[in-house]
Amino acid sequence: RTVNFEVSRSGFASHTADVFAIVEIQRFATFRQMIGTRCADRVMQDLRRRIEATISRCKVGRIGRSTIEFALPSEPRDRLTSTIGALVGVLEKRVVIDGACFDPRPVIGISRRSGNEDEGLLFDQAAAALEDARSSHVTLRWAEDIDSLVQAADLTLMRDLAVAIETDSLALHYQPKLNTRSNQIVAVEALLRWPRAD
């Protein structure tokens, strides 16, 4: 099964793909603050062009504040790993814009269609792989290499939380902080509770 990206959340043009990736540039938020949004956006566009030049068959989708999403047709994993490895080398090259230099440190999460997964799930899997790569201090992580039970539970939790937010199912509670010497309330802690059956 293939996906028509015209209806995707990622802003892809009509394109079919089975591999979805999210590239995050580490420490880019700090760099963005130093050089400003306009210059930082130009850096991200430069990185987008590098992705498109390195992987001609890919389609770049949403470009975030420090992330770039892209998709490409399926091919054997070893070939994809080699292609992504080459991309990492290209992305790590210094970017110079308006005299500001930046040495990008990319981290990439990748998911690959194995059945009838929809695009949203595949991007969720790529995001989980990206998070795992970040926390493991590695450059690249395949979603299929993450413990599938943990990944499924995390994805379910993320989706359930999004629904809870949309349906106003979270409850705000205030917990007073008492000074035991003066027996006076000196502060209040705000707690956001999520009543769930499990």
TAMOUR-V31852 format. One record per pair of residues at least 4 apart in sequence whose ideal C-beta (glycine too) atoms are under 8 Angstrom apart, sorted by the first residue. I is the first residue (numbers start at 0). GAP is how many residues later the second one is. D is the distance in Angstrom with one decimal. If there is no record, write none. Layout:
BEGIN
I&GAP&D / I&GAP&D
END
This chain:
BEGIN
0&112&7.5 / 0&115&5.3 / 1&14&3.8 / 1&15&7.3 / 1&16&7.2 / 2&5&6.8 / 2&13&6.5 / 2&14&6.5 / 2&115&7.4 / 2&116&4.7 / 3&4&7.8 / 3&10&6.0 / 3&11&8.0 / 3&12&7.3 / 4&5&6.9 / 4&7&3.0 / 4&8&6.2 / 4&9&6.1 / 4&10&4.9 / 4&11&7.9 / 4&12&7.5 / 4&54&6.9 / 4&56&7.3 / 4&66&7.2 / 4&114&7.5 / 5&6&7.7 / 5&7&7.2 / 5&8&5.1 / 7&4&5.1 / 7&53&7.0 / 7&111&5.3 / 8&53&7.7 / 8&110&7.4 / 8&111&6.5 / 8&114&7.3 / 9&51&3.3 / 9&52&4.7 / 9&59&5.2 / 9&61&7.6 / 9&109&7.4 / 9&113&6.8 / 10&50&5.0 / 10&51&5.0 / 11&5&8.0 / 11&47&5.2 / 11&49&4.5 / 11&59&6.4 / 12&46&6.5 / 14&44&4.3 / 14&56&6.8 / 15&57&6.8 / 16&42&6.8 / 16&54&3.6 / 16&55&5.5 / 16&56&5.8 / 16&57&7.7 / 17&55&6.2 / 17&56&3.6 / 17&94&6.2 / 17&95&4.0 / 18&52&6.4 / 18&53&5.1 / 18&54&7.2 / 18&55&5.7 / 18&56&7.9 / 18&61&6.4 / 18&91&6.5 / 18&92&7.4 / 18&93&5.1 / 18&94&7.4 / 19&49&7.3 / 19&50&7.8 / 19&51&5.0 / 19&90&7.1 / 19&91&5.1 / 19&92&7.7 / 19&99&7.1 / 19&102&4.4 / 19&103&5.5 / 19&105&7.6 / 19&106&4.9 / 20&48&7.1 / 20&49&5.5 / 20&50&7.2 / 20&51&7.8 / 20&63&7.3 / 20&87&5.8 / 20&88&6.8 / 20&89&4.6 / 20&90&7.8 / 20&105&5.8 / 21&45&5.6 / 21&46&7.5 / 21&47&5.3 / 21&86&7.0 / 21&87&5.1 / 21&101&7.2 / 21&104&4.8 / 21&105&6.0 / 21&108&5.0 / 22&24&7.6 / 22&28&7.2 / 22&44&6.5 / 22&45&4.8 / 22&46&7.9 / 22&47&7.4 / 22&68&6.9 / 22&83&5.2 / 22&84&7.4 / 22&85&5.1 / 23&4&7.9 / 23&42&5.7 / 23&43&4.9 / 23&82&7.0 / 23&83&5.0 / 23&84&7.6 / 23&85&7.9 / 23&106&5.8 / 23&110&7.1 / 24&19&7.8 / 24&22&7.0 / 24&41&5.2 / 24&42&7.6 / 24&66&7.9 / 24&79&4.9 / 24&80&6.7 / 24&81&5.9 / 25&79&4.3 / 25&80&7.5 / 25&81&5.9 / 25&108&7.7 / 26&4&6.4 / 26&78&6.7 / 27&4&5.9 / 27&12&7.3 / 27&15&7.9 / 27&37&7.4 / 27&38&3.9 / 27&76&7.6 / 28&4&6.7 / 28&36&6.9 / 28&37&6.0 / 29&4&6.7 / 30&4&6.2 / 30&9&6.7 / 30&12&7.7 / 30&71&5.5 / 31&4&7.5 / 31&5&6.6 / 31&8&3.9 / 31&33&6.8 / 31&34&7.5 / 33&66&7.8 / 34&4&4.2 / 34&5&5.7 / 34&8&7.8 / 34&62&7.8 / 34&63&7.8 / 34&65&4.7 / 34&67&7.9 / 35&4&6.6 / 36&4&6.1 / 37&4&6.9 / 38&4&6.7 / 38&58&5.6 / 38&59&5.7 / 38&61&6.0 / 39&4&6.6 / 39&25&7.9 / 40&4&6.5 / 41&4&6.5 / 41&55&5.0 / 41&56&7.8 / 42&4&6.6 / 42&52&5.2 / 42&54&5.7 / 42&59&5.9 / 42&61&8.0 / 43&4&6.4 / 43&19&5.4 / 43&22&8.0 / 43&24&6.8 / 44&4&6.6 / 44&18&7.5 / 45&4&6.6 / 45&49&5.5 / 45&51&6.9 / 46&4&6.6 / 46&21&6.2 / 46&44&6.1 / 46&48&7.2 / 46&57&6.6 / 47&4&6.5 / 47&12&5.3 / 47&15&5.9 / 47&20&5.8 / 48&4&6.1 / 49&4&6.0 / 49&37&7.8 / 49&40&5.1 / 49&41&5.9 / 49&43&7.8 / 50&4&6.2 / 50&7&6.4 / 50&9&5.8 / 50&17&6.4 / 50&19&5.8 / 50&36&6.5 / 50&40&7.4 / 51&4&7.2 / 51&6&6.7 / 51&8&6.0 / 52&37&7.7 / 53&29&7.8 / 53&32&6.2 / 53&33&4.8 / 53&36&4.9 / 54&15&7.4 / 54&17&6.1 / 54&28&6.0 / 54&32&6.2 / 56&15&5.5 / 56&16&6.0 / 57&12&4.8 / 57&13&6.7 / 57&14&4.1 / 58&11&6.4 / 58&12&5.5 / 58&13&7.1 / 59&8&6.3 / 59&9&7.3 / 59&10&4.7 / 60&8&4.3 / 60&9&6.2 / 60&10&6.6 / 61&5&7.8 / 61&6&7.8 / 61&7&4.8 / 62&4&7.5 / 62&5&5.2 / 62&6&7.7 / 63&4&7.4 / 63&5&7.8 / 68&54&6.9 / 68&57&7.8 / 73&38&6.6 / 73&39&6.8 / 74&4&4.9 / 74&5&5.7 / 75&4&7.0 / 76&4&6.0 / 76&35&7.4 / 76&65&7.5 / 77&4&6.5 / 78&4&6.3 / 79&4&6.1 / 79&30&7.5 / 79&32&7.8 / 80&4&6.2 / 80&59&7.5 / 81&4&6.6 / 82&4&6.5 / 83&4&6.5 / 83&24&6.3 / 83&26&6.9 / 83&56&6.0 / 84&4&6.9 / 84&55&7.5 / 85&4&6.6 / 86&4&6.1 / 86&21&7.9 / 87&4&6.2 / 87&18&5.7 / 87&20&7.1 / 87&51&5.6 / 87&52&7.0 / 88&4&7.6 / 90&13&5.4 / 90&15&4.5 / 91&11&7.1 / 91&12&6.0 / 91&13&7.0 / 91&14&6.7 / 92&11&7.8 / 93&7&5.8 / 93&8&7.0 / 93&9&5.2 / 94&6&7.3 / 94&7&4.8 / 94&8&7.8 / 94&9&6.4 / 95&4&7.0 / 95&5&5.2 / 95&6&7.9 / 96&5&7.9 / 105&33&6.7 / 106&23&6.3 / 106&26&4.9 / 106&27&5.4 / 106&31&7.7 / 106&32&6.0 / 106&33&7.7 / 107&22&6.9 / 107&25&6.7 / 107&31&6.6 / 107&32&4.9 / 107&33&7.5 / 108&17&4.6 / 108&18&6.2 / 108&19&7.0 / 108&20&3.3 / 108&21&2.9 / 108&22&7.1 / 108&23&7.3 / 108&24&5.7 / 108&32&5.6 / 108&34&6.8 / 109&16&5.9 / 109&19&6.0 / 109&30&7.0 / 109&31&7.3 / 109&32&5.3 / 109&33&6.6 / 110&11&4.7 / 110&12&7.4 / 110&14&3.7 / 110&15&4.3 / 110&18&6.3 / 110&31&7.6 / 110&32&3.9 / 110&33&7.5 / 111&10&7.9 / 111&30&7.3 / 111&31&7.3 / 111&32&6.6 / 112&4&5.6 / 112&9&6.3 / 113&30&7.4 / 116&4&4.7 / 116&5&5.3 / 116&8&7.7 / 117&4&7.2 / 118&4&6.3 / 119&4&6.4 / 120&4&6.3 / 120&34&7.4 / 121&4&6.5 / 122&4&6.3 / 123&4&6.5 / 123&31&5.1 / 123&34&6.8 / 123&35&7.6 / 124&4&6.4 / 124&18&3.9 / 124&26&6.9 / 124&30&7.2 / 125&4&6.3 / 125&17&6.2 / 126&4&6.5 / 127&4&6.4 / 127&15&6.2 / 127&18&6.3 / 127&23&5.2 / 127&26&5.8 / 127&27&6.4 / 128&4&6.3 / 128&12&4.4 / 128&13&6.2 / 128&14&4.1 / 128&16&7.6 / 128&17&6.1 / 129&4&6.3 / 129&11&7.0 / 130&4&6.3 / 131&4&5.8 / 131&9&4.9 / 131&14&5.2 / 132&5&5.1 / 132&6&6.8 / 132&7&6.3 / 132&8&3.6 / 135&5&6.9 / 140&4&6.3 / 140&5&7.0 / 141&4&7.9 / 142&8&6.9 / 145&4&6.8 / 145&5&4.7 / 146&4&6.4 / 147&4&6.0 / 148&4&6.4 / 149&4&6.2 / 150&4&6.2 / 151&4&6.2 / 152&4&6.3 / 153&4&6.4 / 154&4&6.4 / 155&4&6.1 / 156&4&6.2 / 157&4&6.6 / 158&4&6.6 / 159&4&6.3 / 159&36&7.8 / 160&4&6.4 / 160&33&7.3 / 161&4&6.4 / 162&4&6.0 / 162&6&7.5 / 163&5&4.1 / 163&6&5.6 / 163&30&5.7 / 164&4&7.7 / 164&5&6.6 / 168&25&6.9 / 168&26&7.3 / 169&22&5.4 / 169&23&6.9 / 169&24&5.4 / 170&21&7.4 / 170&22&4.8 / 170&23&7.7 / 170&24&6.5 / 171&18&6.4 / 171&19&7.4 / 171&20&5.8 / 171&21&7.8 / 172&17&7.6 / 172&18&4.7 / 172&19&7.8 / 172&20&5.9 / 173&14&4.8 / 173&15&7.1 / 173&16&5.9 / 173&17&7.4 / 174&13&6.8 / 174&14&4.6 / 174&15&8.0 / 174&16&5.8 / 175&9&4.5 / 175&11&7.6 / 175&12&5.6 / 175&13&7.9 / 176&8&6.8 / 176&9&5.7 / 176&10&4.0 / 176&11&6.6 / 176&12&6.1 / 177&5&7.0 / 177&6&7.2 / 177&7&5.8 / 177&8&7.2 / 178&4&7.1 / 178&5&5.3 / 178&6&7.7 / 178&7&4.6 / 181&4&7.8
END
